[in-house]
């Protein structure tokens, strides 16, 4: 959800004035949520899914 919001704000920023701090905040928040999800999976013993470019 956060990455989707980040992409929407980037698209909005292309045609409108958006405070750069909003983009930074959303980017950092999405990074944090991603890291927390990885940590939760690690603690539960869920194997990582390798990232495959172009997929």
C-alpha positions, 0 to 999 in steps of 0.5 A: 500500500505504501509503495503504491501511495509513493508511486501515486505521489510521484505521478502527482509531482510530475504535474503539480507542486509536491513537497519533496519531504513527502516523497522522502517520508513515503520512501523511508516508510515503505523501506521500513515496512519492507524491512519489518516484513522481512524480519517477521518472515525471518522470525517465523522461518519463512524463506526469502523469495529471491528477486528476479529482474524483468519478471 
